């Protein structure tokens, strides 16, 4: 069910009373598609692969809202000249050399496979996956699902907290793909699930299990979410509110207070003011204040990627120890483990109501 099929599936007889001219090949129909979409990944860690990926990502008007007349020269003459080397080094440290791909690609594929296995009893449901930036593209996979007979597609941007720079740009790209289709499938988009009890419970359970397996007891567990320019929040983006609610509900589930589980934001780009407090600055401050044992959890990421495996587990760990800290742990995301698939399945089954 999960393995993609190439080209349209032809049948001698259509479904549901469809009629075609005599001798006309009839196309498979009547299925429902589920498309999981994550941010994206370069194809390799070399300069040009990273540059292509960054250009697509940083050219998105949802991601960078700066005036184009100012942004394009900066992007093409400065950032795309200097940034690929630094980003390539970061990716190279976490790259799966054996598979020849990033962990994000591996995990997203595994999430789709795990979900397909869980939905097996629903029959005509096809599960696939795509990346907003890089390959496989949303348009390519939507066309593939259409060719497999999917008249309805549930689009699942894998972001628990909504932001225009993440969820909305996935939706935008899917609707652009529909614009090129003569026979469009119906499309549903998954809403944010930042406060879903199943998501909160899975996060808390994963945290308890991983902390219990550590050789030390963290004095503080920092909840780090991907950053966002503060101006986006001021324009009405709900992302900060969603992150704050996730953190609050997680504290309630664990029985912790804000001192034990502070909320921070990582992955800044440029000189603009971003959502605060910053993760790296908070971790360094805690170390200077005498906190010796720390763990970091990244609830906004459903799969480990360069931001969690390199930025948090390597860069921030080094910053913590340099500032006087001793023991540091980067807790894994839910990924494609049982609890991670539980959450995805829970959301998908709810959103498929009336379709499958």
C-alpha positions, 0 to 999 in steps of 0.5 A: 500500500505504501510503495509508490506506483509509477504512472496511472493505474488502468482498469477495464472497468471504472468505479462508482458508475463512472462511464468512459467512451468505448475502448477508453482506458479507465483510470483508478479512482476512489482512494484517499491519500494521506500526505505527510510533509516536513520542512526539507533537506538538501540532497548532499552536504557539498556546497552546491547541494546546500546552496540549491536547498538554501536558495529554495528555502530562503526565497520563500516569501513566507519564510523571509518577509523582507522587501525583495529589493533589499533581500535579493541582493543580500541573499544571492550575493552574500548569503548564498556565497558564504552560508553553504559552507557553514551549513554543509559542515553542520549537515556533514556532522549528522549525515547518514553516510551509509544511506547517503541522506539526512536523518530527517529524510530517513525518519519522515519516510519511516513515519509514512511507512509506520502510518501506512501499516497502522491504517491497513484495515481502512483499505483504499488509503494510500500514504506518502511523504514529501518535503516542502524544500528539496525532494520529493516535492509536494507537487510530485507526490500529489501527482503520484497520489492522484495517479494512484486513484486518490480523489481525496488527499489529507495534507499533513504539515508535520508542525504541531504549532502553526506558523505562516512560515511553516504550515502555511507555506506547505498549504500554499505549495499544495494549492499551487500543485492543484492549480496545474491539475485538470482533475483536482482531488479534494484537499483537506489540511491538518490543523495545528495540534499543539494542545492535543492531549495525545501529543502532550501525553506522548511528549511527556512519556518520551521525556520521562523514559529518556530522562530515566535512562540518563546517567544524571538527573537534569536540574533543568529541562529546557523546552526549545522551539524553533525561532521566529522573527518577532515582527511575524508575531506582531503581525498576527502569527499565532506561533508564539502562543501555540508554543507557550501553550504546549510548554504550559500543558507539558509542565502540567502533565509532568507536574513541573513548574516554569523554573524546571521547564523553561520555554526558549527559542532557537535557530535565529537568522540575521540581525532582526529581533526574534522570539525570546528568550533565546535557547543558547543564551538561556543555556549559557546563563543557567550554567553561569548561575550554577546549573550543572546538569541540563537536558533539552527537549524540542517539542516543536520538531516531530523528527530529529534534524540538523536543528536538533542533532547539530545545533542543540546536541553539539553547538549548545552542549559545547556552549553549556560546558564552556559556560561552566556546565557539566552534564548535557543531554539532547532528548530525542524527538518522537520520530518514528517510534511507537509513540510518535506514530501514535500521535500521527495516527491519532490526528490522521484518523480524526481528520479522515472522518467521513472520508475513510 
